[in-house]
Amino acid sequence: MRQAKIYYQDGLAGILVETDDGEYEFTYDKEYVKSFPERFLTFTMPVSEKKYRSNRLFPFFEGLIPEG
């Protein structure tokens, strides 16, 4: 399992996890949800306490990594 802390404007927004099964999960930080309920990272992942899951890296994060 690998994980990355995701920051937005110097504050922890959430945790991105790649599971041992090769799936991806993103969870907004609880304090972020309370403090910034309208400051989402992407339209497809509004601020929520629920865990977002995907069998592929979320397109928002995929667009941030370098090619090659």
N, C-alpha and C positions, 0 to 999 in steps of 0.2 A: 504494500500500500504506500502510495506517495501522496503528499498533501502540500498545498500552498496556501499561504495567507494572502487574501486579496484586500488591498487597500484602496480607498477612494478618498481623495483630498486629505491625506495624512491620517485617516482614521481607518481602523479595521472594519471592512465591510462584511467579510465572511471567509469561509474556508472551502477550497476546492480540493476534492479528493479523487484520486484514481484508485479504485479498489483492486484487490488481487485478482478479481475476475475480469478486469479490463473495463469496468463500467465507471462512469463519472457521477459525482454527487457534488452539488453546491448548496451550502447552507449559509444564509445570512446570519451574522453575529446578532445575538439577542439584544445587546445594547444598541446596535445599529438600527435594528427594527424599531425599538422604542424611540430613539432620538431622531431618526430620519425616515419615517414611514413612506415618504414620497420620493426619496432619492434612490431610484433603482439604477442598477448597472446597465440594464438593457430592457427594452420594452417587453421582450419575451420572458423576462424573469423579474416580475414586480417584487417589491419588498414584501416578504412574507416569512412566517416562522416555519413554513413547510420546507422540506428538503427537495430540491430539484434533482432528478435522476435522468441519465441518458446512457445509451450504449456507445455513444460517440462523444468526443469533446464538444462542449457547447459552442455553437458558431461564434458567439461573442469572444470567448477565450481563444478559440482557434485563430481568429483574426489578429490576435495580439502577438502570437509567437512568430519568430522569424522562419522564413522558408529555408529548406535545406538542412 
